[in-house]
Amino acid sequence: MEYFIVFFLLIFNGQEYRPIFLKMEDGRTFKTLEDCNRFGEKQGELIIETLNEQGIIYKDLMYKCVEEKSQEA
């Protein structure tokens, strides 16, 4: 069983907050839920740091580790 990670946050566009969903583009997966959660915490900190450096207004950054379903029939 493997997991992938999805991030969710709200970005302020000057008038309202809009939802943004982020999934790792490199197709990275994790063997255990614990590994996925550790990565999510570290990556979340980097996302926050980058948003702050860019002066982007955001709120409610969250992540979820999702079990990857087999494509085999």
Backbone as JSON Lines, residues from 0, in Angstrom:
{"i":0,"aa":"M","n":[0.85,-1.17,0.0],"ca":[0.0,0.0,0.0],"c":[0.9,1.24,0.0]}
{"i":1,"aa":"E","n":[0.6,2.19,-0.88],"ca":[1.36,3.42,-0.95],"c":[0.42,4.62,-0.81]}
{"i":2,"aa":"Y","n":[1.0,5.75,-0.46],"ca":[0.24,6.98,-0.24],"c":[0.82,8.11,-1.09]}
{"i":3,"aa":"F","n":[-0.05,9.01,-1.5],"ca":[0.41,10.26,-2.1],"c":[-0.19,11.4,-1.29]}
{"i":4,"aa":"I","n":[0.34,12.6,-1.5],"ca":[-0.05,13.72,-0.66],"c":[-0.72,14.81,-1.49]}
{"i":5,"aa":"V","n":[-1.75,15.4,-0.91],"ca":[-2.45,16.52,-1.54],"c":[-2.5,17.66,-0.52]}
{"i":6,"aa":"F","n":[-2.15,18.86,-0.97],"ca":[-2.21,20.05,-0.12],"c":[-3.42,20.88,-0.53]}
{"i":7,"aa":"F","n":[-4.02,21.55,0.43],"ca":[-5.15,22.44,0.2],"c":[-4.9,23.73,0.96]}
{"i":8,"aa":"L","n":[-5.19,24.86,0.32],"ca":[-5.13,26.13,1.0],"c":[-6.03,27.13,0.3]}
{"i":9,"aa":"L","n":[-6.27,28.22,0.96],"ca":[-7.06,29.32,0.39],"c":[-6.11,30.48,0.13]}
{"i":10,"aa":"I","n":[-6.12,31.0,-1.11],"ca":[-5.27,32.12,-1.51],"c":[-6.17,33.33,-1.72]}
{"i":11,"aa":"F","n":[-5.76,34.47,-1.16],"ca":[-6.53,35.7,-1.32],"c":[-6.16,36.35,-2.64]}
{"i":12,"aa":"N","n":[-7.15,36.62,-3.49],"ca":[-6.88,37.19,-4.81],"c":[-7.14,38.7,-4.87]}
{"i":13,"aa":"G","n":[-7.27,39.33,-3.72],"ca":[-7.53,40.76,-3.67],"c":[-8.97,41.09,-3.32]}
{"i":14,"aa":"Q","n":[-9.86,40.13,-3.56],"ca":[-11.27,40.34,-3.24],"c":[-11.84,39.23,-2.37]}
{"i":15,"aa":"E","n":[-11.34,38.01,-2.59],"ca":[-11.87,36.86,-1.86],"c":[-10.81,35.76,-1.79]}
{"i":16,"aa":"Y","n":[-11.05,34.81,-0.91],"ca":[-10.17,33.64,-0.83],"c":[-10.65,32.59,-1.82]}
{"i":17,"aa":"R","n":[-9.7,32.04,-2.58],"ca":[-10.01,31.01,-3.57],"c":[-9.28,29.72,-3.19]}
{"i":18,"aa":"P","n":[-9.94,28.57,-3.33],"ca":[-9.29,27.3,-2.97],"c":[-8.25,26.88,-4.0]}
{"i":19,"aa":"I","n":[-7.16,26.34,-3.49],"ca":[-6.07,25.8,-4.32],"c":[-5.77,24.39,-3.82]}
{"i":20,"aa":"F","n":[-5.63,23.46,-4.75],"ca":[-5.24,22.09,-4.43],"c":[-3.9,21.82,-5.09]}
{"i":21,"aa":"L","n":[-2.96,21.25,-4.36],"ca":[-1.64,20.95,-4.88],"c":[-1.33,19.47,-4.71]}
{"i":22,"aa":"K","n":[-0.9,18.84,-5.77],"ca":[-0.45,17.45,-5.71],"c":[0.98,17.41,-6.24]}
{"i":23,"aa":"M","n":[1.82,16.6,-5.63],"ca":[3.21,16.5,-6.06],"c":[3.26,16.08,-7.53]}
{"i":24,"aa":"E","n":[3.93,16.88,-8.36],"ca":[3.96,16.61,-9.79],"c":[4.87,15.46,-10.18]}
{"i":25,"aa":"D","n":[5.82,15.16,-9.34],"ca":[6.77,14.09,-9.69],"c":[6.2,12.7,-9.45]}
{"i":26,"aa":"G","n":[4.94,12.63,-9.03],"ca":[4.31,11.33,-8.79],"c":[4.85,10.63,-7.56]}
{"i":27,"aa":"R","n":[5.45,11.39,-6.68],"ca":[6.06,10.81,-5.48],"c":[5.02,10.12,-4.61]}
{"i":28,"aa":"T","n":[5.36,8.93,-4.15],"ca":[4.51,8.19,-3.23],"c":[5.33,7.79,-2.01]}
{"i":29,"aa":"F","n":[4.65,7.37,-0.98],"ca":[5.28,7.01,0.29],"c":[4.81,5.63,0.7]}
{"i":30,"aa":"K","n":[5.73,4.85,1.21],"ca":[5.44,3.46,1.59],"c":[4.54,3.37,2.81]}
{"i":31,"aa":"T","n":[4.68,4.34,3.73],"ca":[3.88,4.3,4.95],"c":[3.16,5.63,5.17]}
{"i":32,"aa":"L","n":[2.09,5.57,5.92],"ca":[1.35,6.78,6.26],"c":[2.23,7.72,7.1]}
{"i":33,"aa":"E","n":[3.06,7.16,7.96],"ca":[3.95,7.96,8.79],"c":[4.94,8.74,7.93]}
{"i":34,"aa":"D","n":[5.52,8.09,6.91],"ca":[6.45,8.78,6.01],"c":[5.74,9.92,5.29]}
{"i":35,"aa":"C","n":[4.54,9.67,4.84],"ca":[3.76,10.68,4.14],"c":[3.48,11.87,5.05]}
{"i":36,"aa":"N","n":[3.08,11.61,6.28],"ca":[2.8,12.69,7.23],"c":[4.04,13.5,7.57]}
{"i":37,"aa":"R","n":[5.18,12.83,7.73],"ca":[6.43,13.55,8.0],"c":[6.77,14.49,6.84]}
{"i":38,"aa":"F","n":[6.63,13.96,5.63],"ca":[6.91,14.78,4.46],"c":[5.93,15.94,4.38]}
{"i":39,"aa":"G","n":[4.66,15.7,4.66],"ca":[3.64,16.75,4.61],"c":[3.95,17.89,5.55]}
{"i":40,"aa":"E","n":[4.41,17.58,6.75],"ca":[4.76,18.62,7.71],"c":[5.93,19.46,7.19]}
{"i":41,"aa":"K","n":[6.97,18.8,6.7],"ca":[8.15,19.52,6.19],"c":[7.8,20.33,4.95]}
{"i":42,"aa":"Q","n":[7.08,19.73,4.02],"ca":[6.72,20.42,2.78],"c":[5.77,21.58,3.07]}
{"i":43,"aa":"G","n":[4.87,21.39,4.02],"ca":[3.96,22.46,4.41],"c":[4.71,23.67,4.93]}
{"i":44,"aa":"E","n":[5.75,23.44,5.72],"ca":[6.57,24.54,6.21],"c":[7.24,25.28,5.07]}
{"i":45,"aa":"L","n":[7.72,24.54,4.07],"ca":[8.35,25.18,2.9],"c":[7.34,25.98,2.08]}
{"i":46,"aa":"I","n":[6.14,25.45,1.94],"ca":[5.09,26.18,1.22],"c":[4.77,27.49,1.93]}
{"i":47,"aa":"I","n":[4.61,27.43,3.25],"ca":[4.32,28.63,4.04],"c":[5.45,29.65,3.91]}
{"i":48,"aa":"E","n":[6.69,29.18,4.0],"ca":[7.84,30.07,3.88],"c":[7.85,30.76,2.52]}
{"i":49,"aa":"T","n":[7.58,30.01,1.46],"ca":[7.57,30.57,0.11],"c":[6.44,31.59,-0.05]}
{"i":50,"aa":"L","n":[5.26,31.26,0.44],"ca":[4.13,32.19,0.35],"c":[4.43,33.49,1.09]}
{"i":51,"aa":"N","n":[5.02,33.37,2.28],"ca":[5.37,34.56,3.06],"c":[6.42,35.4,2.35]}
{"i":52,"aa":"E","n":[7.43,34.75,1.76],"ca":[8.48,35.48,1.04],"c":[7.9,36.24,-0.15]}
{"i":53,"aa":"Q","n":[6.89,35.67,-0.79],"ca":[6.27,36.29,-1.96],"c":[5.18,37.29,-1.59]}
{"i":54,"aa":"G","n":[4.86,37.39,-0.32],"ca":[3.82,38.31,0.13],"c":[2.41,37.88,-0.25]}
{"i":55,"aa":"I","n":[2.23,36.59,-0.44],"ca":[0.93,36.05,-0.82],"c":[0.09,35.81,0.43]}
{"i":56,"aa":"I","n":[-1.12,36.31,0.41],"ca":[-2.03,36.15,1.55],"c":[-2.76,34.83,1.4]}
{"i":57,"aa":"Y","n":[-2.7,34.01,2.43],"ca":[-3.3,32.68,2.4],"c":[-3.87,32.35,3.77]}
{"i":58,"aa":"K","n":[-4.64,31.28,3.83],"ca":[-5.07,30.75,5.12],"c":[-5.41,29.27,4.96]}
{"i":59,"aa":"D","n":[-5.46,28.6,6.07],"ca":[-5.93,27.21,6.16],"c":[-5.13,26.22,5.32]}
{"i":60,"aa":"L","n":[-3.8,26.3,5.37],"ca":[-2.99,25.3,4.68],"c":[-3.14,23.96,5.39]}
{"i":61,"aa":"M","n":[-3.56,22.96,4.64],"ca":[-3.75,21.6,5.17],"c":[-3.19,20.61,4.16]}
{"i":62,"aa":"Y","n":[-2.93,19.4,4.62],"ca":[-2.57,18.33,3.69],"c":[-3.26,17.05,4.11]}
{"i":63,"aa":"K","n":[-3.36,16.15,3.16],"ca":[-3.96,14.84,3.43],"c":[-3.15,13.8,2.68]}
{"i":64,"aa":"C","n":[-2.83,12.73,3.36],"ca":[-2.18,11.59,2.74],"c":[-3.28,10.64,2.28]}
{"i":65,"aa":"V","n":[-3.24,10.3,1.01],"ca":[-4.3,9.52,0.39],"c":[-3.74,8.18,-0.07]}
{"i":66,"aa":"E","n":[-4.45,7.12,0.24],"ca":[-4.02,5.79,-0.19],"c":[-4.16,5.68,-1.7]}
{"i":67,"aa":"E","n":[-3.08,5.26,-2.34],"ca":[-3.1,5.11,-3.79],"c":[-3.74,3.78,-4.14]}
{"i":68,"aa":"K","n":[-4.73,3.82,-4.97],"ca":[-5.43,2.6,-5.39],"c":[-4.69,1.96,-6.55]}
{"i":69,"aa":"S","n":[-4.66,0.67,-6.56],"ca":[-4.02,-0.07,-7.64],"c":[-4.82,0.1,-8.92]}
{"i":70,"aa":"Q","n":[-4.12,0.22,-10.04],"ca":[-4.76,0.35,-11.34],"c":[-5.05,-1.01,-11.97]}
{"i":71,"aa":"E","n":[-4.62,-2.08,-11.3],"ca":[-4.82,-3.43,-11.84],"c":[-6.28,-3.84,-11.7]}
{"i":72,"aa":"A","n":[-6.79,-4.53,-12.72],"ca":[-8.2,-4.96,-12.67],"c":[-8.31,-6.4,-12.23]}
